[in-house]
Amino acid sequence: MQKTQQFIQDNKEKFLNELLDLLKIPSVSADPAYAGDVQKTAAFVAESLTSAGADKVQIFETKGHPIVYGEKMIDPNLPTVLVYGHYDVQPPDPVDLWDSPPFEPVIKKTDIHPEGAIFARGACDDKGQMFMHVKAFEAMHASGELACNVKFMIEGEEEVGSDNLGTFCEEQKEMLACDVVLISDTSIIANDTPSISVGLRGLSYLEIEVTGPNKDLHSGVYGGAVGNPINILSKMIASLTDENNHITIPGFYDQVVDLTVEERAAMNKAPFSLEEYKKALDIEDVHGETGYTTLERASTRPTLDVNGIWGGYTGEGAKTVLPSKAYAKISMRLVPNQTSDEITELFSKHFKSIAPASVKVEVKPHHGGEPVVIPTDTPEYKAAASAMVETFGKEPIPQRGGGSIPIVALFEHVLGVKTVMMGFGLDSDDIHSPNEHYGLFNYYKGIETIPYFYKHYADMKK
């Protein structure tokens, strides 16, 4: 890997400038106003793969946003790695909370990133991490040290549920055939403490509409006599958890298997400072399910959170209105053995059952995904661990993550292969939030580490 690593060192500035150009394109998949920019980003990714040395680069149109594919098949006897990533990003809102424009990337030094971090929407999730793989491939290809066949599948709908990815994988199953899927859309514990994600929570995401009277009413004339959808929705949501922050939906925990005492002890050995955690978030105390640590609450326990709630008059000044409707978006993170379809059904049935007769309730499922646990005794995990030892100088810690990447379960179901989640971001990188950023250290460390994964994986598969 000496030639590859030298190529990376010689091209650091080029790799950075190309990422900055990618980050300037506002590829917000959730907002139709950005559809042209999403298409433009797909074209950018395709051109990047071609320039890096990939063959058969193609943009596949879907019912939603495009999927970019490319490959380099050097020897049918070598293992094949399928790299998955996404080029779409979350909406930048609220824009006024950004210190700099979200699609005008800037590099600033921080306490955690003294060498500098790129501030822009998508810097970490997932443009920066996805682009590491393109640049690592470019380095391996240019240096003649590509140890495995490689395929790329970079999609544009991850942030809106990957609705068309399952169909694409089914239809293109032969083209996507591989030995392992490699993803960088997760994090490490710290820049001096590498880790590999070995579990993800699933997701059930819903939108609720509560309707009272057939129009907005004067709150003086009708207040106290007609049900207020906002008041009622708030009470209904409040009833979904008890005084111990335990979710009250009947049957919600039926499939949950608690970790053993030994598993909980191992998890809580990971470096973690509760005081630093609270300080970073500017909170006086943490909040969560009684009987579990912060690390457990954020990774191995199911959750229910309101992601948005609105209704009535929210403009400047006062308007004494009793609203006709109220809305909320709710996400539930799921743990192994729970399924998104079952939890969505349980929620819908329960929420409608607790509604008073003064309102009508509609529950609209959006998207979901299944939880996964990744074994640590496989060649792919061992290859990832060995790669991190090469560049970090220490063994990575296996860690369960709190987020959801629904396509991991999809890949195992459709393609019949395991996934390695070798991310390089930090939990403090503010993904999905204002001032999202990605450390230069992390970007370059990913590019340097990925080639070693190919090398060790090829060796282990001989």
C-alpha positions as a printed Julia matrix, in Angstrom:
462×3 Matrix{Float64}:
   0.0     0.0     0.0
   3.03    2.31   -0.02
   2.32    3.68   -3.51
  -1.34    4.21   -2.66
  -0.54    6.07    0.54
   1.98    8.26   -1.26
  -0.59    9.07   -3.94
  -3.02   10.14   -1.21
  -0.44   12.4     0.42
   0.45   13.96   -2.95
  -3.21   14.66   -3.79
  -4.67   15.88   -0.5
  -5.37   19.38   -1.74
  -7.01   18.05   -4.91
  -9.18   15.62   -2.93
 -10.3    18.43   -0.63
 -11.14   20.87   -3.41
 -13.2    18.25   -5.22
 -15.2    17.57   -2.06
 -15.8    21.29   -1.57
 -17.19   21.48   -5.11
 -19.53   18.57   -4.37
 -20.75   20.22   -1.16
 -21.72   23.38   -3.02
 -24.55   21.57   -4.82
 -27.75   21.65   -2.68
 -28.92   18.07   -3.25
 -31.89   18.18   -0.86
 -33.95   15.12   -1.76
 -36.95   15.99    0.41
 -37.76   19.26   -1.37
 -38.96   19.15   -5.02
 -37.52   22.64   -5.49
 -34.04   21.06   -5.44
 -34.78   18.28   -7.95
 -32.49   19.84  -10.56
 -29.66   20.08   -8.06
 -30.12   16.43   -7.1
 -29.74   15.5   -10.78
 -26.68   17.74  -11.02
 -25.12   15.98   -8.01
 -25.73   12.56   -9.54
 -23.88   13.73  -12.65
 -21.02   15.04  -10.47
 -20.7    11.66   -8.71
 -20.77    9.8   -12.04
 -18.03   12.02  -13.47
 -15.97   11.55  -10.29
 -16.2     7.76  -10.6
 -15.19    7.91  -14.26
 -12.23   10.18  -13.51
 -11.16    7.86  -10.7
 -10.97    4.92  -13.08
 -14.33    3.17  -12.79
 -15.9     1.37  -15.77
 -19.53    1.05  -16.81
 -20.46    4.22  -14.96
 -24.17    4.8   -15.39
 -26.9     6.97  -13.93
 -30.05    4.9   -13.37
 -33.28    6.88  -13.22
 -35.89    5.75  -10.7
 -39.39    6.9    -9.81
 -37.62    9.3    -7.49
 -33.99   10.43   -7.62
 -31.2     8.7    -9.61
 -28.83    5.96   -8.5
 -25.23    6.16   -9.72
 -23.41    2.91  -10.51
 -19.82    2.18  -11.47
 -17.41   -0.74  -11.21
 -13.85   -1.95  -11.65
 -13.59   -5.7   -12.14
  -9.92   -6.62  -12.26
  -9.99  -10.4   -11.62
 -13.0   -12.75  -11.29
 -11.03  -14.77   -8.74
 -10.77  -11.82   -6.36
 -13.51  -10.86   -3.89
 -15.87   -8.05   -4.88
 -16.65   -5.1    -2.59
 -19.88   -3.15   -3.15
 -19.53    0.41   -1.85
 -22.81    2.03   -0.87
 -23.28    5.71   -0.11
 -25.72    8.54   -0.71
 -25.3    11.94   -2.28
 -28.57   13.49   -1.07
 -28.64   15.65    2.04
 -31.05   16.81    4.7
 -32.8    20.19    4.31
 -30.62   22.96    5.8
 -33.43   24.47    7.9
 -33.35   26.43   10.11
 -30.92   28.37    7.93
 -30.71   31.32   10.33
 -28.95   29.1    12.9
 -26.02   28.4    10.57
 -22.85   30.42   11.21
 -22.12   30.31    7.47
 -24.32   29.46    4.45
 -25.0    25.69    4.39
 -24.01   25.26    0.75
 -20.97   27.52    0.82
 -18.44   25.23    2.54
 -15.87   26.83    4.78
 -13.02   25.33    6.8
 -12.75   26.4    10.43
 -10.71   25.16   13.38
 -12.53   23.91   16.48
 -11.51   22.42   19.82
 -12.31   18.92   18.54
 -10.87   19.62   15.07
  -7.75   21.75   15.63
  -6.56   20.97   12.09
  -9.85   22.25   10.7
 -13.3    20.99    9.76
 -15.47   21.54    6.69
 -18.74   23.26    7.6
 -21.51   22.54    5.08
 -24.7    20.54    4.76
 -23.71   16.99    3.8
 -20.08   17.42    4.85
 -20.28   14.32    7.06
 -23.67   12.85    6.13
 -22.87   11.5     3.65
 -21.04   13.37    0.9
 -17.73   13.58    2.76
 -17.8     9.96    3.86
 -19.05    8.67    0.51
 -16.42   10.65   -1.37
 -13.65    9.07    0.72
 -14.36    5.81   -1.07
 -14.16    7.4    -4.5
 -10.81    8.99   -3.65
  -9.44    5.84   -2.01
 -10.38    3.89   -5.13
  -8.72    6.53   -7.3
  -5.52    6.17   -5.26
  -5.53    2.37   -5.41
  -6.29    2.33   -9.14
  -3.67    4.94  -10.03
  -1.04    3.12   -7.97
  -1.83   -0.34   -9.31
  -2.64   -1.62   -5.81
  -6.37   -2.34   -6.05
  -6.66   -5.66   -4.19
 -10.35   -6.43   -4.84
 -12.97   -5.89   -7.48
 -15.12   -2.91   -6.57
 -18.63   -1.75   -7.39
 -20.22    1.55   -6.43
 -23.91    2.2    -5.82
 -24.5     5.79   -4.74
 -28.14    6.79   -4.3
 -30.05   10.05   -3.95
 -32.96    9.11   -1.67
 -31.45    7.91    1.6
 -32.64   10.96    3.51
 -36.23   10.32    2.39
 -36.34    6.59    3.04
 -34.66    4.99   -0.01
 -38.1     4.16   -1.41
 -36.8     3.0    -4.79
 -33.62    1.24   -3.71
 -35.25   -2.09   -2.92
 -36.78   -2.32   -6.38
 -33.46   -1.35   -7.96
 -31.57   -4.02   -6.0
 -34.1    -6.69   -6.96
 -34.0    -5.71  -10.64
 -30.2    -5.35  -10.74
 -29.36   -8.25   -8.43
 -26.91   -9.82  -10.88
 -25.12   -6.53  -11.57
 -24.79   -5.85   -7.83
 -23.52   -9.34   -6.92
 -20.69   -9.03   -4.4
 -19.03  -10.6    -1.39
 -19.51   -7.73    1.04
 -21.08   -4.28    1.23
 -18.91   -1.45    2.58
 -20.55    1.67    4.01
 -19.22    4.82    5.65
 -22.28    6.56    7.06
 -21.58    6.05   10.75
 -19.13    7.4    13.31
 -16.14    6.6    15.47
 -16.02    7.23   19.21
 -13.24    9.84   18.96
 -10.32   10.73   16.73
  -8.01    8.82   19.08
 -10.51    6.0    19.71
 -11.54    4.16   16.53
 -14.67    2.05   16.5
 -16.74    0.0    14.07
 -20.54   -0.01   14.13
 -21.89   -3.51   14.73
 -25.54   -2.65   15.2
 -28.15   -0.14   14.12
 -31.64    0.64   15.31
 -34.59    0.33   12.99
 -37.11    3.07   12.3
 -40.84    3.67   12.1
 -41.66    7.21   10.93
 -45.21    8.56   10.98
 -47.18   11.74   10.45
 -50.31   12.48   12.46
 -53.22   14.73   11.54
 -55.82   15.62   14.18
 -58.98   17.38   12.95
 -61.56   19.11   15.12
 -64.05   21.62   13.72
 -64.35   22.05    9.96
 -62.66   25.48   10.06
 -60.6    27.68   12.36
 -62.8    29.27   15.02
 -62.74   32.33   17.28
 -61.24   31.13   20.56
 -63.42   33.49   22.56
 -66.68   32.46   20.95
 -65.96   28.72   20.8
 -63.12   28.18   23.31
 -64.08   25.75   26.05
 -66.98   24.34   24.05
 -65.21   22.76   21.07
 -62.23   20.4    21.11
 -58.92   22.13   20.34
 -56.85   19.77   18.12
 -53.53   21.18   19.38
 -54.47   20.71   23.04
 -55.77   17.23   22.36
 -52.79   16.18   20.23
 -50.4    17.4    22.94
 -52.18   15.35   25.61
 -52.26   12.28   23.39
 -48.53   12.53   22.7
 -47.78   13.1    26.39
 -49.6     9.88   27.24
 -47.27    7.81   25.04
 -44.62    7.67   27.77
 -44.94    7.24   31.53
 -43.09    8.8    34.46
 -40.11    6.48   33.8
 -40.01    7.43   30.09
 -41.22    3.95   29.26
 -43.33    3.8    26.09
 -46.96    2.95   26.93
 -48.15    1.55   23.59
 -49.53   -1.96   24.32
 -47.26   -4.65   22.87
 -44.45   -2.21   22.05
 -41.79   -4.11   24.02
 -43.08   -7.64   23.38
 -40.27   -8.54   20.94
 -37.47   -6.62   22.68
 -34.7    -8.84   24.05
 -32.75   -7.21   26.86
 -28.98   -7.34   26.69
 -27.24   -9.61   29.17
 -25.42   -8.18   32.16
 -22.15   -9.0    30.41
 -23.21   -7.26   27.18
 -24.28   -4.15   29.07
 -21.01   -4.07   30.98
 -18.98   -4.38   27.78
 -20.92   -1.58   26.11
 -20.41    0.78   29.01
 -16.65    0.31   28.91
 -16.52    2.59   25.87
 -14.87    5.95   26.64
 -17.62    8.35   27.66
 -17.83   11.41   29.89
 -21.34   12.33   30.98
 -20.18   15.8    32.02
 -18.58   16.49   28.63
 -21.71   15.13   26.93
 -23.92   17.56   28.85
 -21.53   20.45   28.33
 -21.39   19.89   24.57
 -25.19   20.02   24.37
 -25.56   22.85   26.91
 -27.98   20.85   29.06
 -28.16   20.56   32.84
 -29.02   16.86   32.82
 -29.75   13.94   30.52
 -33.24   12.49   30.07
 -34.37    9.0    29.21
 -35.7     5.62   30.18
 -35.15    4.82   33.84
 -32.68    2.03   34.58
 -30.39    2.52   31.59
 -27.2     4.49   30.99
 -26.93    7.24   28.4
 -24.94    4.94   26.11
 -27.61    2.26   26.36
 -30.48    4.7    25.84
 -28.84    6.05   22.69
 -28.16    2.7    21.04
 -29.78   -0.44   22.45
 -33.17    0.78   23.67
 -36.21    1.65   21.53
 -37.4     5.26   21.51
 -40.35    7.48   20.6
 -39.7    11.1    19.69
 -41.74   13.96   18.29
 -39.77   15.37   15.35
 -42.14   18.22   14.6
 -45.48   19.6    15.79
 -47.56   22.42   14.37
 -51.02   23.89   13.88
 -53.03   27.05   14.35
 -51.51   30.52   14.06
 -47.71   30.77   14.22
 -47.11   34.16   12.61
 -46.07   37.43   14.19
 -48.31   38.96   16.82
 -51.52   37.47   18.15
 -54.49   35.78   16.55
 -56.99   34.26   18.95
 -57.85   31.19   16.95
 -59.08   27.73   17.83
 -57.51   25.7    15.01
 -59.25   23.19   12.84
 -56.2    20.92   12.58
 -52.98   19.98   14.35
 -50.1    17.9    13.06
 -47.07   16.02   14.34
 -44.25   13.9    12.93
 -43.11   11.05   15.15
 -40.18    8.66   14.83
 -39.62    5.46   16.75
 -36.18    3.86   16.82
 -36.38    0.09   17.02
 -34.08   -2.62   18.36
 -33.47   -6.21   17.18
 -36.59   -8.39   16.89
 -38.88   -5.37   16.51
 -40.14   -4.77   12.96
 -41.15   -1.45   11.47
 -44.46   -2.77   10.08
 -45.54   -4.22   13.41
 -44.6    -1.13   15.41
 -46.3     1.16   12.89
 -49.48   -0.9    13.23
 -49.3    -0.96   17.03
 -48.81    2.81   17.16
 -51.63    3.55   14.72
 -54.11    1.32   16.53
 -53.24    2.71   19.96
 -53.14    6.36   18.94
 -56.55    6.21   17.32
 -57.97    4.39   20.35
 -56.99    7.16   22.78
 -58.49    9.99   20.73
 -61.61   11.63   22.2
 -64.78   11.73   20.11
 -64.35   15.49   19.61
 -61.6    14.95   16.99
 -60.74   12.69   14.07
 -57.24   11.18   13.84
 -55.33   10.08   10.76
 -51.96    8.32   10.99
 -49.86    8.36    7.81
 -46.82    6.03    7.7
 -43.85    7.55    5.89
 -40.87    5.21    5.87
 -39.24    2.6     8.03
 -36.32    0.25    8.32
 -35.27   -2.81   10.26
 -32.67   -3.04   13.04
 -29.5    -5.02   12.4
 -26.67   -6.59   14.37
 -23.38   -7.31   12.61
 -21.18  -10.26   13.73
 -17.56   -9.52   14.69
 -16.06  -12.9    13.78
 -16.31  -12.55    9.99
 -13.52  -11.87    7.46
 -15.06   -8.51    6.58
 -15.18   -7.28   10.18
 -11.66   -8.53   10.86
 -10.43   -6.8     7.69
 -11.99   -3.51    8.78
 -10.49   -3.86   12.26
  -7.05   -4.62   10.81
  -7.32   -1.61    8.5
  -8.02    0.7    11.42
  -5.08   -0.75   13.34
  -2.88    0.21   10.38
  -3.91    3.88   10.44
  -5.02    4.56   14.04
  -2.45    2.33   15.7
  -5.0     0.61   17.94
  -7.83   -1.91   17.81
 -11.25   -0.41   17.1
 -14.06   -0.88   19.61
 -17.19   -2.64   18.3
 -20.1    -0.3    18.99
 -23.87   -0.39   18.55
 -25.18    2.76   16.87
 -28.41    4.59   17.61
 -29.2     5.66   14.06
 -30.84    3.77   11.23
 -29.55    2.72    7.82
 -32.51    0.69    6.49
 -30.62   -0.59    3.46
 -28.29   -2.75    5.61
 -31.12   -5.21    6.24
 -32.17   -4.82    2.6
 -28.73   -5.85    1.32
 -28.69   -8.96    3.47
 -32.2    -9.92    2.34
 -31.78   -9.22   -1.4
 -28.07   -9.72   -2.06
 -27.4   -12.28    0.66
 -24.28  -10.53    1.96
 -23.15   -8.87    5.18
 -22.28   -5.22    5.54
 -19.29   -3.53    7.13
 -20.1    -0.11    8.58
 -16.73    1.6     8.76
 -17.55    5.25    9.39
 -15.19    8.07   10.28
 -17.51   10.85   11.46
 -18.03   11.98   15.03
 -21.31   12.19   16.93
 -20.48   15.87   17.53
 -20.43   16.66   13.78
 -24.0    18.03   13.92
 -25.4    15.93   11.09
 -29.05   16.88   10.36
 -28.45   20.07   12.37
 -27.25   23.6    11.63
 -23.47   23.87   11.27
 -22.92   20.28   10.15
 -19.2    19.68    9.72
 -16.58   17.04    9.01
 -12.99   17.1    10.25
 -10.14   17.18    7.75
  -8.45   14.59    9.96
 -11.47   12.3     9.55
 -11.77   12.82    5.79
  -8.14   12.02    5.14
  -8.02    9.21    7.72
 -10.9     7.53    5.91
  -9.17    7.78    2.54
  -5.98    6.33    4.07
  -7.79    3.49    5.89
 -10.09    2.19    3.15
  -7.28    0.76    0.94
  -6.08   -1.35    3.86
  -9.57   -2.86    4.13
  -9.31   -4.05    0.52
  -5.85   -5.48    1.14
  -6.76   -7.36    4.31
 -10.08   -8.55    2.96
  -8.43   -9.98   -0.14
  -5.86  -11.73    2.05
  -8.51  -13.2     4.35
 -10.61  -14.47    1.43
  -7.72  -16.4    -0.19
